[in-house]
Amino acid sequence: MSQSNLLLFDANGLKYDYDTTKPNLGSTTFTKYQVVNGKWILYRSIDFNEAIAGGSSSDIVTADKPTGELSLPFSVKSIRRLQDSCDSSTVFAHSYYGGHEKVYTSAVPDMCADFPNSGQGASSLIIWPNKSWNLYNQKYYEGGEKNAKSGWYPTPSAVGFPNDSLKSMRPA
């Protein structure tokens, strides 16, 4: 049996162990969580807040290190375990890490093909340690450019781009 990575607790104190991403946790009302290991995003809605286009900061809980048992501000309906084992960039269709995600470890000249249902590009990203990325608002590394260092960028303004306009990127 593998070690659990995320524990969710319901209103009756029952514990649920998770070690992978789950787009729909069903109807259980969760009231607390504990991160054992890994990096996680917990969402208010199923499918990683897809129906609310990522929502707002109050619609997610991010956990990037182990925690004790903590109260939840809402009942979690989906969870995402983040890949953080290599230098990469994790890109999301919507603000606040919502909707579809894609992990890139090398240059991507046209990310629009990876996000066909989200408009014309991506809206939020996480750049994992030891690598900076050059971000572009047009395909094939054209148009406006911005260098982004390791960090969590939950909104287009945090990334430094208008909404849905991150269209290509490559390691700096």
Backbone as a printed PyTorch tensor [residue, N CA C, xyz], in Angstrom:
tensor([[[  0.8410,  -1.1750,   0.0000],
         [  0.0000,   0.0000,   0.0000],
         [  0.8880,   1.2410,   0.0000]],

        [[  0.6030,   2.1720,  -0.9120],
         [  1.4230,   3.3730,  -1.0110],
         [  1.0500,   4.3860,   0.0640]],

        [[  2.0140,   5.2270,   0.3590],
         [  1.7620,   6.2680,   1.3500],
         [  0.7980,   7.2880,   0.7630]],

        [[ -0.1890,   7.6790,   1.5450],
         [ -1.1240,   8.6900,   1.0660],
         [ -0.4030,  10.0230,   0.9650]],

        [[ -0.8750,  10.8610,   0.0960],
         [ -0.2700,  12.1590,  -0.1240],
         [ -1.1740,  13.2980,   0.3150]],

        [[ -2.4910,  13.1030,   0.1930],
         [ -3.4710,  14.1000,   0.6060],
         [ -4.5610,  13.3820,   1.3830]],

        [[ -4.8720,  13.8950,   2.5420],
         [ -5.9600,  13.3560,   3.3520],
         [ -7.0760,  14.3830,   3.3860]],

        [[ -8.2980,  13.9420,   3.0960],
         [ -9.4870,  14.7770,   3.2460],
         [-10.3480,  14.1490,   4.3240]],

        [[-10.9630,  14.9850,   5.1400],
         [-11.7960,  14.5200,   6.2430],
         [-13.2080,  15.0380,   6.0530]],

        [[-14.2060,  14.1550,   6.2420],
         [-15.5920,  14.5940,   6.1190],
         [-16.1000,  15.1210,   7.4600]],

        [[-17.3530,  15.5590,   7.4730],
         [-17.9480,  16.1610,   8.6700],
         [-18.0330,  15.1740,   9.8350]],

        [[-18.0180,  13.8730,   9.5380],
         [-18.0590,  12.8500,  10.5880],
         [-16.6730,  12.4450,  11.0680]],

        [[-15.6380,  13.0590,  10.5010],
         [-14.2740,  12.7270,  10.8930],
         [-13.6740,  11.5610,  10.1340]],

        [[-14.4000,  11.0190,   9.1430],
         [-13.8450,   9.9310,   8.3340],
         [-12.7380,  10.4720,   7.4440]],

        [[-11.6800,   9.6890,   7.2880],
         [-10.5050,  10.0920,   6.5290],
         [-10.5130,   9.4160,   5.1610]],

        [[-10.1880,  10.1740,   4.1180],
         [-10.0950,   9.6800,   2.7490],
         [ -8.6800,   9.9630,   2.2520]],

        [[ -7.9900,   8.9170,   1.7600],
         [ -6.6060,   9.0440,   1.2930],
         [ -6.5820,   9.1900,  -0.2250]],

        [[ -5.8050,  10.1400,  -0.7240],
         [ -5.6530,  10.3420,  -2.1680],
         [ -4.1830,  10.4590,  -2.5130]],

        [[ -3.8230,   9.8980,  -3.6690],
         [ -2.4500,  10.0240,  -4.1290],
         [ -2.3650,  10.4730,  -5.5790]],

        [[ -3.5120,  10.8500,  -6.1660],
         [ -3.5180,  11.2760,  -7.5570],
         [ -4.6420,  12.2770,  -7.8050]],

        [[ -4.6050,  12.8910,  -8.9570],
         [ -5.6160,  13.8530,  -9.3830],
         [ -6.9740,  13.1840,  -9.4990]],

        [[ -8.0220,  13.8870,  -9.0640],
         [ -9.4030,  13.3990,  -9.1640],
         [-10.2890,  14.5600,  -9.6230]],

        [[-10.8930,  14.4630, -10.8210],
         [-11.7310,  15.5560, -11.3070],
         [-13.1010,  15.6490, -10.6390]],

        [[-13.5420,  14.5610,  -9.9930],
         [-14.8640,  14.5870,  -9.3580],
         [-14.8230,  13.7040,  -8.1100]],

        [[-14.9320,  14.3380,  -6.9520],
         [-14.8900,  13.6020,  -5.6850],
         [-16.2710,  13.1790,  -5.1970]],

        [[-17.3040,  13.4270,  -5.9850],
         [-18.6420,  13.0010,  -5.6040],
         [-19.3020,  13.9530,  -4.6260]],

        [[-20.2440,  13.4300,  -3.8610],
         [-21.0890,  14.2830,  -3.0170],
         [-20.6350,  14.3810,  -1.5620]],

        [[-19.5270,  13.7570,  -1.2090],
         [-19.0390,  13.8350,   0.1730],
         [-18.7140,  15.2810,   0.5370]],

        [[-19.1270,  15.7010,   1.7160],
         [-18.8080,  17.0450,   2.2020],
         [-17.5380,  16.9750,   3.0350]],

        [[-16.4620,  17.5260,   2.4920],
         [-15.1850,  17.5400,   3.1930],
         [-15.0470,  18.8320,   3.9850]],

        [[-14.5170,  18.7290,   5.2010],
         [-14.3770,  19.9000,   6.0660],
         [-12.9290,  20.2160,   6.4310]],

        [[-12.0320,  19.2340,   6.2790],
         [-10.6230,  19.4410,   6.6320],
         [ -9.7300,  18.7160,   5.6360]],

        [[ -8.4540,  19.1280,   5.6140],
         [ -7.4650,  18.4520,   4.7720],
         [ -6.1120,  18.4370,   5.4680]],

        [[ -5.2630,  17.5290,   4.9770],
         [ -3.8780,  17.4630,   5.4340],
         [ -3.0190,  17.0000,   4.2710]],

        [[ -1.9680,  17.7370,   3.9640],
         [ -1.0250,  17.3340,   2.9290],
         [  0.1050,  16.5570,   3.5920]],

        [[  0.2880,  15.3150,   3.1450],
         [  1.3700,  14.4790,   3.6500],
         [  2.6230,  14.7300,   2.8180]],

        [[  2.4670,  14.7320,   1.5010],
         [  3.5610,  15.1230,   0.6120],
         [  2.9990,  15.5140,  -0.7370]],

        [[  3.8260,  16.1290,  -1.5410],
         [  3.4040,  16.5910,  -2.8480],
         [  2.8600,  18.0070,  -2.8130]],

        [[  2.5310,  18.4890,  -3.9980],
         [  1.9440,  19.8110,  -4.1660],
         [  0.5550,  19.6210,  -4.7610]],

        [[ -0.4350,  20.2970,  -4.1840],
         [ -1.8320,  20.0540,  -4.5170],
         [ -2.6020,  21.3500,  -4.7190]],

        [[ -3.6330,  21.2650,  -5.5610],
         [ -4.6460,  22.3160,  -5.6520],
         [ -5.9830,  21.6410,  -5.3910]],

        [[ -6.7630,  22.2210,  -4.4880],
         [ -8.0900,  21.7210,  -4.1300],
         [ -9.1080,  22.7180,  -4.6680]],

        [[-10.1570,  22.2160,  -5.3270],
         [-11.1100,  23.0680,  -6.0340],
         [-12.5130,  22.9680,  -5.4420]],

        [[-13.2400,  24.0720,  -5.5170],
         [-14.6210,  24.1440,  -5.0500],
         [-15.5720,  23.3520,  -5.9570]],

        [[-15.2830,  23.2830,  -7.2540],
         [-16.1830,  22.6480,  -8.2240],
         [-15.5170,  21.4490,  -8.8900]],

        [[-16.3380,  20.5720,  -9.4490],
         [-15.8090,  19.4300, -10.1920],
         [-15.0360,  19.9220, -11.4110]],

        [[-14.2700,  19.0490, -11.9880],
         [-13.4830,  19.3400, -13.1860],
         [-12.5940,  20.5640, -13.0220]],

        [[-12.0430,  20.7310, -11.8230],
         [-11.0520,  21.7750, -11.5560],
         [-11.5900,  23.1830, -11.8430]],

        [[-12.8410,  23.4100, -11.4330],
         [-13.5120,  24.7080, -11.5930],
         [-13.7170,  25.0980, -13.0570]],

        [[-13.7800,  24.1190, -13.9410],
         [-13.9860,  24.3880, -15.3680],
         [-15.2590,  25.1920, -15.6140]],

        [[-16.3610,  24.8240, -14.9740],
         [-17.6540,  25.4790, -15.2260],
         [-17.6660,  26.9450, -14.8060]],

        [[-16.7610,  27.3300, -13.9110],
         [-16.7070,  28.7360, -13.4870],
         [-15.4270,  29.3990, -14.0080]],

        [[-14.8830,  28.8680, -15.0990],
         [-13.6920,  29.4100, -15.7620],
         [-12.5710,  29.7050, -14.7680]],

        [[-12.3660,  28.7850, -13.8420],
         [-11.3030,  28.9300, -12.8610],
         [-11.7420,  29.6010, -11.5820]],

        [[-12.7880,  30.4180, -11.6530],
         [-13.3070,  31.0660, -10.4570],
         [-12.4120,  32.1720,  -9.9450]],

        [[-12.2920,  32.2480,  -8.6280],
         [-11.4900,  33.2890,  -7.9820],
         [-10.5880,  32.6420,  -6.9360]],

        [[ -9.8210,  33.4560,  -6.2540],
         [ -8.9010,  32.9130,  -5.2530],
         [ -9.6400,  32.2010,  -4.1270]],

        [[-10.9010,  32.5520,  -3.8970],
         [-11.6710,  31.8910,  -2.8350],
         [-12.2410,  30.5410,  -3.2710]],

        [[-12.0000,  30.1440,  -4.5260],
         [-12.5030,  28.8740,  -5.0480],
         [-11.4410,  27.7810,  -5.0940]],

        [[-10.2420,  28.0700,  -4.5810],
         [ -9.1650,  27.0770,  -4.5490],
         [ -8.4190,  27.1470,  -3.2200]],

        [[ -7.7620,  26.0480,  -2.9120],
         [ -6.7760,  26.0010,  -1.8350],
         [ -5.5180,  25.4260,  -2.4640]],

        [[ -4.3940,  26.1210,  -2.3370],
         [ -3.1310,  25.5950,  -2.8420],
         [ -2.2830,  25.1440,  -1.6600]],

        [[ -1.6160,  24.0270,  -1.8500],
         [ -0.7710,  23.4720,  -0.7910],
         [  0.5190,  22.9870,  -1.4280]],

        [[  1.6130,  23.6430,  -1.1010],
         [  2.8790,  23.2730,  -1.7230],
         [  3.8920,  22.6840,  -0.7510]],

        [[  3.4220,  22.3330,   0.4540],
         [  4.2940,  21.6690,   1.4310],
         [  3.4230,  20.9090,   2.4210]],

        [[  4.0040,  19.9570,   3.1310],
         [  3.2180,  19.2100,   4.1190],
         [  2.5890,  20.1400,   5.1600]],

        [[  1.3950,  19.7550,   5.5960],
         [  0.6560,  20.5500,   6.5770],
         [  0.1520,  19.6420,   7.6820]],

        [[ -0.2710,  20.2420,   8.7560],
         [ -1.0590,  19.5300,   9.7440],
         [ -2.4940,  19.5090,   9.2390]],

        [[ -3.4080,  19.0540,  10.0450],
         [ -4.8240,  19.0270,   9.6810],
         [ -5.3620,  20.4640,   9.7040]],

        [[ -5.9320,  20.9080,   8.5710],
         [ -6.4210,  22.2800,   8.4310],
         [ -7.8810,  22.2980,   7.9970]],

        [[ -8.6140,  23.3170,   8.4060],
         [-10.0120,  23.4790,   7.9950],
         [-10.0810,  23.9640,   6.5560]],

        [[-11.1270,  23.5320,   5.8600],
         [-11.3740,  23.9600,   4.4870],
         [-12.3850,  25.1050,   4.4670]],

        [[-12.2100,  26.0770,   3.5690],
         [-13.1810,  27.1640,   3.4460],
         [-14.4140,  26.7680,   2.6270]],

        [[-14.3730,  25.5880,   1.9990],
         [-15.4770,  25.0590,   1.1940],
         [-15.3070,  23.5520,   1.1170]],

        [[-16.3450,  22.8530,   0.6620],
         [-16.2330,  21.4120,   0.4690],
         [-15.5710,  21.1470,  -0.8800]],

        [[-14.4620,  20.4670,  -0.8650],
         [-13.6760,  20.2020,  -2.0640],
         [-14.4190,  19.2290,  -2.9770]],

        [[-14.4610,  19.5480,  -4.2790],
         [-15.1280,  18.6830,  -5.2580],
         [-14.1770,  18.0850,  -6.2840]],

        [[-12.9530,  18.6390,  -6.4000],
         [-11.9300,  18.0440,  -7.2630],
         [-10.5570,  18.4200,  -6.7120]],

        [[ -9.5770,  17.5650,  -7.0060],
         [ -8.2140,  17.7870,  -6.5240],
         [ -7.2290,  17.5210,  -7.6570]],

        [[ -6.1440,  18.2580,  -7.6440],
         [ -5.1080,  18.0690,  -8.6540],
         [ -3.7620,  17.9420,  -7.9520]],

        [[ -3.0900,  16.8330,  -8.2170],
         [ -1.7140,  16.6770,  -7.7420],
         [ -0.8120,  17.2290,  -8.8330]],

        [[  0.0510,  18.1310,  -8.4590],
         [  0.9070,  18.7870,  -9.4350],
         [  2.2010,  18.0200,  -9.6360]],

        [[  2.6540,  18.0030, -10.8670],
         [  3.9460,  17.4280, -11.2220],
         [  4.9820,  18.4620, -10.8210]],

        [[  5.9220,  18.0780,  -9.9940],
         [  6.9480,  19.0330,  -9.5710],
         [  8.3280,  18.3920,  -9.5020]],

        [[  8.5040,  17.2970, -10.2200],
         [  9.7460,  16.5370, -10.0950],
         [ 10.8030,  16.9270, -11.1200]],

        [[ 10.4880,  17.8250, -12.0320],
         [ 11.4800,  18.2410, -13.0130],
         [ 11.2750,  19.7150, -13.3470]],

        [[ 12.2910,  20.3130, -13.9510],
         [ 12.1620,  21.6970, -14.3890],
         [ 11.1340,  21.7450, -15.5050]],

        [[ 10.0520,  22.4580, -15.2570],
         [  8.9650,  22.4920, -16.2200],
         [  8.0730,  23.6890, -15.9430]],

        [[  7.0870,  23.8360, -16.7980],
         [  6.0460,  24.8340, -16.5960],
         [  4.7080,  24.1240, -16.7420]],

        [[  3.8400,  24.2970, -15.7550],
         [  2.4940,  23.7380, -15.8120],
         [  1.5530,  24.8790, -16.1610]],

        [[  0.8420,  24.7350, -17.2700],
         [ -0.0010,  25.7960, -17.8140],
         [ -1.4590,  25.3680, -17.7100]],

        [[ -2.3340,  26.3320, -17.3990],
         [ -3.7520,  26.0540, -17.1680],
         [ -4.6280,  26.9010, -18.0850]],

        [[ -5.7680,  26.3410, -18.4650],
         [ -6.6960,  27.0260, -19.3560],
         [ -7.2760,  28.2910, -18.7330]],

        [[ -7.5510,  28.2620, -17.4350],
         [ -8.2400,  29.3710, -16.7800],
         [ -7.4180,  29.9700, -15.6450]],

        [[ -7.8580,  31.1160, -15.1880],
         [ -7.2650,  31.7380, -14.0040],
         [ -7.4060,  30.8070, -12.8080]],

        [[ -6.5750,  31.0250, -11.8360],
         [ -6.5720,  30.2440, -10.5930],
         [ -6.4540,  28.7460, -10.8550]],

        [[ -5.6100,  28.4270, -11.8500],
         [ -5.2300,  27.0390, -12.1390],
         [ -6.4350,  26.1630, -12.4750]],

        [[ -7.4260,  26.7750, -13.1250],
         [ -8.6570,  26.0610, -13.4430],
         [ -8.6390,  25.3820, -14.7960]],

        [[ -9.5010,  24.3840, -14.9290],
         [ -9.6950,  23.6850, -16.1880],
         [ -8.5290,  22.7860, -16.5620]],

        [[ -8.3850,  22.5930, -17.8530],
         [ -7.3670,  21.7120, -18.4280],
         [ -5.9620,  22.2140, -18.0810]],

        [[ -5.0420,  21.2810, -17.8670],
         [ -3.6350,  21.6280, -17.6260],
         [ -2.7410,  20.9020, -18.6130]],

        [[ -1.5630,  21.4550, -18.8200],
         [ -0.5530,  20.8230, -19.6620],
         [  0.8120,  21.1370, -19.0600]],

        [[  1.6630,  20.1270, -18.9580],
         [  3.0130,  20.3020, -18.4310],
         [  3.9860,  20.3370, -19.6060]],

        [[  4.8150,  21.3790, -19.6420],
         [  5.8250,  21.5270, -20.6860],
         [  7.2120,  21.4650, -20.0580]],

        [[  8.0890,  20.6840, -20.6810],
         [  9.4830,  20.6180, -20.2400],
         [ 10.4200,  21.2090, -21.2820]],

        [[  9.8830,  21.5230, -22.4490],
         [ 10.6810,  22.1190, -23.5180],
         [  9.8170,  23.1390, -24.2560]],

        [[ 10.4070,  23.7900, -25.2240],
         [  9.7380,  24.8560, -25.9590],
         [  8.4360,  24.3710, -26.5920]],

        [[  7.4480,  25.2560, -26.6090],
         [  6.1670,  24.9620, -27.2500],
         [  5.8040,  26.1630, -28.1350]],

        [[  5.8730,  25.9800, -29.4680],
         [  5.6300,  27.0980, -30.3720],
         [  4.1580,  27.4840, -30.5200]],

        [[  3.2460,  26.5440, -30.2240],
         [  1.8170,  26.8360, -30.3720],
         [  1.0410,  26.0790, -29.3010]],

        [[  0.7900,  26.7240, -28.1750],
         [  0.0590,  26.0460, -27.1090],
         [ -1.4490,  26.0990, -27.3190]],

        [[ -1.9280,  26.8790, -28.2820],
         [ -3.3720,  26.9540, -28.5380],
         [ -3.9450,  25.5860, -28.8870]],

        [[ -3.1640,  24.7700, -29.5700],
         [ -3.6250,  23.4260, -29.9210],
         [ -3.8490,  22.5690, -28.6790]],

        [[ -3.1290,  22.8680, -27.6000],
         [ -3.2800,  22.1080, -26.3560],
         [ -4.4510,  22.5900, -25.5090]],

        [[ -4.9970,  23.7530, -25.8370],
         [ -6.1090,  24.3410, -25.0800],
         [ -7.2290,  24.7560, -26.0350]],

        [[ -7.8000,  23.8050, -26.7770],
         [ -8.7750,  24.1510, -27.8180],
         [-10.0850,  24.7310, -27.2980]],

        [[-10.4610,  24.4630, -26.0650],
         [-11.7510,  24.9340, -25.5550],
         [-11.6360,  26.1400, -24.6390]],

        [[-10.4880,  26.7750, -24.5860],
         [-10.3040,  27.8600, -23.6240],
         [-10.0780,  29.2130, -24.2720]],

        [[-10.5270,  29.3990, -25.4770],
         [-10.2720,  30.6650, -26.1380],
         [ -9.0290,  30.5510, -26.9870]],

        [[ -8.1450,  31.5100, -26.8380],
         [ -7.0020,  31.5790, -27.7390],
         [ -5.6620,  31.3480, -27.0650]],

        [[ -5.6560,  30.9020, -25.8500],
         [ -4.3940,  30.6610, -25.1630],
         [ -4.6520,  30.2480, -23.7310]],

        [[ -3.6290,  30.3740, -22.9020],
         [ -3.7360,  29.9630, -21.5020],
         [ -3.7870,  31.1790, -20.5820]],

        [[ -4.2430,  30.9490, -19.3370],
         [ -4.4700,  32.0660, -18.4160],
         [ -3.6680,  32.0270, -17.1260]],

        [[ -3.1460,  30.8890, -16.7130],
         [ -2.3530,  30.8360, -15.4820],
         [ -1.2910,  29.7550, -15.6280]],

        [[ -0.2360,  29.8560, -14.8100],
         [  0.8200,  28.8680, -14.9070],
         [  1.6290,  28.8020, -13.6200]],

        [[  2.3350,  27.7000, -13.4930],
         [  3.2950,  27.5080, -12.4120],
         [  4.6170,  27.1470, -13.0700]],

        [[  5.6450,  27.9160, -12.7620],
         [  6.9800,  27.6230, -13.2770],
         [  7.7710,  27.0090, -12.1340]],

        [[  8.1900,  25.7720, -12.3540],
         [  8.8800,  25.0280, -11.3060],
         [ 10.3320,  25.4550, -11.2240]],

        [[ 10.9970,  25.1910, -10.1090],
         [ 12.3400,  25.7220,  -9.8260],
         [ 13.3820,  25.4270, -10.8960]],

        [[ 14.3850,  26.2990, -10.8940],
         [ 15.6010,  26.1520, -11.6900],
         [ 15.4410,  26.4610, -13.1700]],

        [[ 14.3170,  27.0110, -13.5720],
         [ 14.1690,  27.3370, -14.9810],
         [ 13.3040,  28.5800, -15.1220]],

        [[ 13.7520,  29.5160, -15.9540],
         [ 12.9360,  30.6610, -16.3470],
         [ 12.4080,  30.3800, -17.7470]],

        [[ 11.2900,  31.0090, -18.0750],
         [ 10.6800,  30.8160, -19.3820],
         [ 10.4220,  32.1730, -20.0250]],

        [[ 10.5900,  32.2280, -21.3500],
         [ 10.1650,  33.3920, -22.1120],
         [  8.7580,  33.1070, -22.6100]],

        [[  7.8420,  34.0230, -22.3090],
         [  6.4310,  33.8790, -22.6520],
         [  6.0940,  34.8440, -23.7820]],

        [[  5.2300,  34.4010, -24.7090],
         [  4.8890,  35.2120, -25.8770],
         [  3.3770,  35.2720, -26.0520]],

        [[  2.9010,  36.4120, -26.5780],
         [  1.4670,  36.5540, -26.7970],
         [  1.0530,  36.1940, -28.2190]],

        [[  1.9760,  35.6490, -28.9950],
         [  1.6490,  35.1260, -30.3160],
         [  2.3320,  33.7660, -30.4860]],

        [[  1.8160,  32.9950, -31.4070],
         [  2.4120,  31.6970, -31.7120],
         [  3.8170,  31.8820, -32.2780]],

        [[  4.5980,  30.8360, -32.1850],
         [  5.9310,  30.7470, -32.7790],
         [  6.8840,  31.8210, -32.2570]],

        [[  6.7520,  32.1410, -30.9590],
         [  7.6800,  33.0290, -30.2580],
         [  7.7200,  34.4300, -30.8630]],

        [[  6.5690,  34.8990, -31.2850],
         [  6.4640,  36.2380, -31.8590],
         [  5.6110,  37.1200, -30.9580]],

        [[  5.5950,  38.4020, -31.2750],
         [  4.7770,  39.3500, -30.5210],
         [  5.4450,  39.7750, -29.2330]],

        [[  4.6190,  40.2130, -28.2810],
         [  5.1360,  40.6630, -26.9950],
         [  5.7680,  39.5220, -26.2230]],

        [[  6.8600,  39.8320, -25.5360],
         [  7.6130,  38.8100, -24.8030],
         [  7.8110,  39.2480, -23.3560]],

        [[  7.7970,  38.2780, -22.4660],
         [  8.0740,  38.5290, -21.0510],
         [  8.8400,  37.3400, -20.5090]],

        [[  9.8340,  37.6160, -19.6780],
         [ 10.5580,  36.5470, -19.0090],
         [  9.9190,  36.3210, -17.6490]],

        [[  9.6130,  35.0680, -17.3400],
         [  9.0090,  34.7220, -16.0480],
         [  9.9150,  33.7310, -15.3320]],

        [[ 10.1470,  33.9880, -14.0760],
         [ 10.9910,  33.1310, -13.2440],
         [ 10.1260,  32.1360, -12.4680]],

        [[ 10.7500,  31.2490, -11.7470],
         [ 10.0250,  30.2630, -10.9440],
         [  8.9810,  30.9470, -10.0790]],

        [[  7.7790,  30.3710, -10.0410],
         [  6.7270,  30.9250,  -9.2000],
         [  5.3480,  30.4730,  -9.6300]],

        [[  4.3630,  30.8800,  -8.8390],
         [  2.9590,  30.5760,  -9.0990],
         [  2.3130,  31.8420,  -9.6440]],

        [[  1.6850,  31.7450, -10.8070],
         [  1.0440,  32.8680, -11.4790],
         [ -0.4380,  32.5350, -11.6770]],

        [[ -1.3000,  32.9010, -10.7260],
         [ -2.6940,  32.4650, -10.7590],
         [ -3.6010,  33.1940, -11.7430]],

        [[ -3.1970,  34.3710, -12.1890],
         [ -4.0660,  35.1690, -13.0620],
         [ -3.2790,  35.7050, -14.2480]],

        [[ -3.9900,  36.1390, -15.2880],
         [ -3.2920,  36.7570, -16.4180],
         [ -2.4590,  37.9730, -15.9980]],

        [[ -2.9760,  38.7890, -15.0860],
         [ -2.1980,  39.9630, -14.6680],
         [ -0.9300,  39.5470, -13.9200]],

        [[ -0.9830,  38.4690, -13.1570],
         [  0.2180,  37.9760, -12.4720],
         [  1.2490,  37.4740, -13.4760]],

        [[  0.7620,  36.8890, -14.5670],
         [  1.6500,  36.4200, -15.6270],
         [  2.1990,  37.6110, -16.4060]],

        [[  1.4050,  38.6880, -16.4830],
         [  1.8000,  39.8630, -17.2500],
         [  1.2510,  39.8650, -18.6580]],

        [[  0.1560,  39.1300, -18.8660],
         [ -0.4800,  39.0490, -20.1730],
         [ -1.9750,  39.2680, -20.0190]],

        [[ -2.6330,  39.7820, -21.0830],
         [ -4.1030,  39.8060, -21.0640],
         [ -4.6450,  38.3780, -21.0400]],

        [[ -5.8840,  38.2220, -20.6310],
         [ -6.5000,  36.9000, -20.5020],
         [ -6.4240,  36.1000, -21.8000]],

        [[ -6.1330,  34.8310, -21.6700],
         [ -6.0920,  33.8730, -22.7830],
         [ -5.1180,  34.2650, -23.8910]],

        [[ -4.0760,  35.0150, -23.5910],
         [ -3.1740,  35.4170, -24.6700],
         [ -1.7780,  34.8050, -24.5880]],

        [[ -1.5240,  33.9370, -23.6220],
         [ -0.2470,  33.2230, -23.5830],
         [ -0.3210,  32.1230, -24.6340]],

        [[  0.4400,  32.2880, -25.7400],
         [  0.2790,  31.3900, -26.8830],
         [  1.5110,  30.5640, -27.2300]],

        [[  2.6700,  30.9790, -26.7670],
         [  3.8720,  30.1710, -26.9790],
         [  4.8750,  30.5010, -25.8790]],

        [[  5.7890,  29.5640, -25.6480],
         [  6.7860,  29.7690, -24.5920],
         [  7.9750,  28.8510, -24.8210]],

        [[  9.1120,  29.2830, -24.2860],
         [ 10.3070,  28.4420, -24.3670],
         [ 11.2170,  28.7550, -23.1870]],

        [[ 12.0160,  27.7670, -22.7910],
         [ 12.9410,  28.0130, -21.6860],
         [ 13.8780,  29.1710, -22.0220]],

        [[ 14.1590,  29.9940, -21.0280],
         [ 15.0440,  31.1530, -21.2430],
         [ 16.4910,  30.7010, -21.2890]]])
